C-alpha cells in the first residue's frame, strides 16, 4: 500500500520551474561605477540593493547584513543584470529596480526622484510635491537617505531649497563628483544660491525655470531674470516651465 502511494505521488510530481531559484534566492554582483566598485543584490523583480564598496566595506558583512534584513538567501549571480552597467556608466536607462521593501511614501519619493534628468537638480520641496506630499519635505530627505539603489535612483540630484547641495548617502564629495560628471555648473549654482535666486526667467518667452533646466541654460544674460519664488515670477507675468515644473 505504501509503495503504491509513493508511486502515485511520484507520478503527480512536476519538475520545479526553471526560474524557481531566481524567485527564492537573490544574486549579488560586483560592477564598476563613477564612484568605484559597487556591490548590487538582484532579485527576480530587479536590483534590490546597491552600495559602493567604499561605503559597504567588507563584502561578507554587506551580504550578511542583507540576509539579516531581508530574510532571503543570496549567492553570486550567474550574470550581471541587463542594463546595470550602461546605467552606471551614464550611457543607458536604469534597469528594473525592486522597491517592494520600502513603504508607499518612500516609493513615491523614489519614483519622483527617478524622473530628474541627468545634469539637472531639483529641491527637496519639488520631490515632495511630485510625490503627492507637498508638506513632507523633511520626510523626503529621510526617504532619500535610505535609498536602497542610489546611482540607479539618482538621489544625488536632489538639493536643498536654498540652493546648497546638501548631504548624500555616500558623502558630499561623491555628490559633487557625480553632479560635475553630469555637467552641472556648480559654481553658477552656488552664485544663484548666494543671491537668493531660485528660478530663472526669460523675458523673450515669459517662462520661468529651475536654474539647471535645459531651457534655463540657454537663456542669455541680457534676457535672464532671477526670482526668489514662483509667486514673484508669476506676479511679474511669467509662467512656469512645463518641463522642469518649478
C-alpha positions in Angstrom: 0.0 0.0 0.0 2.7 2.4 1.0 4.8 1.6 -2.1 1.8 2.1 -4.4 1.0 5.5 -2.7 4.6 6.6 -3.2 4.5 5.7 -6.8 1.3 7.6 -7.3 2.8 10.6 -5.6 5.8 10.4 -7.9 3.6 10.4 -10.9 1.9 13.6 -9.6 5.2 15.4 -9.0 6.2 18.0 -11.6 9.7 19.4 -12.2 10.4 22.7 -10.5 10.1 25.7 -12.8 13.4 26.8 -14.3 13.1 30.2 -12.7 12.3 28.9 -9.2 15.9 29.6 -7.9 15.7 33.2 -9.1 12.4 33.7 -7.3 13.6 32.4 -3.9 17.4 33.2 -4.0 18.8 36.6 -4.8 22.1 37.1 -6.6 24.9 39.6 -6.0 27.3 41.1 -8.5 30.3 43.5 -8.5 30.4 46.3 -11.0 32.3 49.5 -11.7 30.7 52.9 -11.3 31.8 56.5 -11.4 32.3 56.1 -7.6 34.5 53.0 -8.0 33.4 49.4 -7.4 29.8 48.8 -6.3 28.0 45.7 -4.9 24.5 45.1 -6.1 21.9 42.5 -5.0 19.4 41.5 -7.6 16.2 39.6 -7.3 13.5 38.4 -9.8 12.0 41.9 -9.7 15.2 43.8 -10.3 18.0 45.4 -8.4 17.1 45.4 -4.7 20.2 47.0 -3.1 23.3 48.9 -4.4 26.1 50.2 -2.3 29.7 51.4 -3.1 32.4 49.1 -1.9 33.9 52.1 -0.1 30.6 52.6 1.8 29.7 49.0 2.4 33.2 47.9 3.4 33.7 44.1 3.7 31.7 42.2 1.1 30.9 39.3 3.5 29.5 41.8 6.1 27.5 43.5 3.3 25.9 40.2 2.2 25.3 39.1 5.8 23.6 42.4 6.6 21.3 41.9 3.5 20.4 38.4 4.6 19.6 39.5 8.1 17.5 42.5 7.0 15.6 40.8 4.1 15.4 37.2 5.3 16.5 36.0 1.9 19.4 33.8 0.8 21.9 35.4 -1.6 24.5 33.9 -3.8 26.8 35.0 -6.7 24.6 35.9 -9.7 25.1 34.0 -12.9 25.2 37.2 -14.9 25.1 41.0 -14.4 21.5 42.2 -14.9 20.8 43.7 -18.3 21.1 47.5 -18.3 23.1 47.8 -15.0 26.5 48.5 -16.5 25.3 51.1 -19.0 23.2 52.8 -16.3 26.2 53.0 -14.0 28.3 54.5 -16.9 25.6 57.0 -17.6 25.0 55.7 -21.1 21.7 53.9 -20.6 18.4 53.9 -18.7 18.3 52.3 -15.2 17.5 48.6 -15.1 14.4 47.4 -13.3 14.6 48.1 -9.5 12.7 46.2 -6.8 11.3 48.7 -4.3 8.9 46.3 -2.6 10.7 46.5 0.7 10.2 50.3 1.0 7.0 51.9 2.2 4.4 53.6 0.0 5.6 57.1 0.7 9.3 56.2 0.1 8.3 54.5 -3.2 6.6 57.7 -4.4 9.6 59.7 -3.4 12.0 57.4 -5.2 9.7 57.3 -8.3 9.7 61.1 -8.4 13.5 61.3 -8.0 14.0 58.8 -10.8 12.4 61.3 -13.2 15.0 64.0 -12.6 17.1 64.2 -15.8 20.9 63.8 -15.7 22.7 67.1 -15.5 19.8 68.7 -13.5 18.9 69.1 -9.9 15.6 69.6 -8.0 15.0 70.8 -4.4 13.5 68.5 -1.8 10.3 70.5 -1.9 9.9 69.6 -5.6 10.2 65.9 -4.9 7.7 66.2 -2.0 5.2 67.9 -4.4 5.8 65.4 -7.2 5.3 62.6 -4.7 2.0 64.0 -3.7 3.0 65.1 -0.2 3.9 68.8 -0.6 4.5 69.5 3.1 6.6 66.4 3.7 9.9 68.0 2.8 11.9 66.7 5.8 10.4 63.2 5.3 11.7 63.3 1.7 15.2 63.8 3.0 14.8 60.8 5.3 13.5 58.6 2.5 16.4 59.5 0.2 18.9 58.9 2.9 17.6 55.3 2.9 17.5 54.9 -0.9 18.3 51.2 -1.5 19.5 51.9 -5.0 21.4 55.2 -5.3 23.0 55.8 -8.7 20.0 54.0 -10.3 17.5 56.2 -8.5 19.6 59.4 -8.6 19.1 61.0 -5.2 22.4 62.9 -5.7 20.3 65.2 -8.0 18.2 66.4 -5.1 19.4 69.6 -3.3 18.3 71.9 -0.5 15.7 74.6 -1.2 18.3 77.3 -0.5 20.5 76.0 -3.4 23.1 74.3 -1.2 23.9 70.8 -2.4 23.0 69.2 1.0 24.1 65.8 2.1 24.3 62.4 0.3 24.3 58.8 1.4 27.9 58.2 0.2 29.1 61.7 1.3 29.0 65.2 -0.1 32.3 64.7 -2.0 30.7 61.9 -4.0 27.6 64.0 -4.7 29.8 66.8 -6.1 31.7 64.3 -8.2 28.5 62.8 -9.7 27.0 66.2 -10.5 30.2 67.5 -12.1 30.4 64.4 -14.1 26.9 65.0 -15.4 27.8 68.6 -16.4 26.1 70.6 -13.6 27.7 74.0 -13.3 28.2 74.0 -9.5 29.9 77.4 -9.3 27.0 79.0 -11.2 24.5 77.2 -9.0 26.3 78.5 -5.9 26.2 82.1 -7.3 22.4 81.8 -7.8 22.1 80.4 -4.2 24.2 83.2 -2.8 22.0 85.8 -4.5 18.7 84.2 -3.4 17.9 83.3 -7.0 15.8 80.1 -7.1 14.2 80.5 -10.5 15.4 81.8 -13.9 13.1 83.5 -16.3 13.5 84.5 -19.9 11.9 87.8 -21.0 11.7 86.6 -24.6 9.5 83.6 -23.8 7.9 84.7 -20.5 8.8 81.3 -19.0 10.5 80.7 -15.7 12.6 77.6 -14.9 14.6 75.9 -12.2 18.3 77.0 -12.7 19.5 73.7 -14.1 16.6 73.1 -16.5 17.9 72.7 -20.1 15.8 75.6 -21.2 17.2 77.9 -18.4 20.8 77.1 -19.5 20.0 78.6 -23.0 18.8 81.9 -21.7 21.4 84.7 -22.5 22.5 87.1 -19.8 20.7 90.0 -21.5 17.3 88.2 -21.3 17.8 86.4 -18.0 15.9 87.4 -14.8 16.1 85.8 -11.4 13.3 85.3 -9.0 13.2 84.2 -5.3 9.9 82.3 -5.7 7.4 81.2 -8.2 4.9 83.7 -6.7 7.2 86.6 -7.6 7.8 85.2 -11.1 4.0 84.9 -11.7 3.5 88.4 -10.3 6.0 89.7 -12.9 4.0 87.9 -15.7 6.0 84.7 -16.1 4.5 81.2 -16.3 6.2 78.0 -15.1 8.2 75.8 -17.4 6.2 72.6 -18.4 9.4 70.5 -18.4 11.0 71.3 -15.0 7.7 72.3 -13.3 9.2 74.7 -10.8 
